[in-house]
Amino acid sequence: MIPVTQLPVKEFFPGFSGRFIHGETSTLAFWEITKGSVLKEHAHMHEQITYIIAGEIEMTIGGEKILFKAGSTHVIPSGVPHSAVAITDCKVIDSFSPARDDYRF
């Protein structure tokens, strides 16, 4: 057992710092996102479930803009283009399946 705060942290994109736990078939990501940070549109093979712990983030998922606030959640199916802009500083949890080998370090 490791407390989340003791997991190694890495900035994967400007303003997006993450800590990760990997299972055989899934990855759980704990993000801290700085206000104003932008995640460019992308898509991946992984199903993604996003949960906003704190803050506000605007995401465009499959062409639809959605403002997420603390307590919001959403499923992003495999292959669906999505992007994000942090309206405030945010804390976000993402679950990915299958595991995100590109997030191992």
Secondary structure as UniProt FT lines:
FT   HELIX           4..6
FT   STRAND          10..13
FT   TURN            14..15
FT   STRAND          16..22
FT   STRAND          27..33
FT   TURN            35..36
FT   STRAND          38..42
FT   STRAND          47..54
FT   STRAND          56..61
FT   TURN            62..63
FT   STRAND          64..69
FT   TURN            70..71
FT   STRAND          73..76
FT   TURN            78..79
FT   STRAND          82..86
FT   STRAND          90..97
FT   HELIX           101..103
//
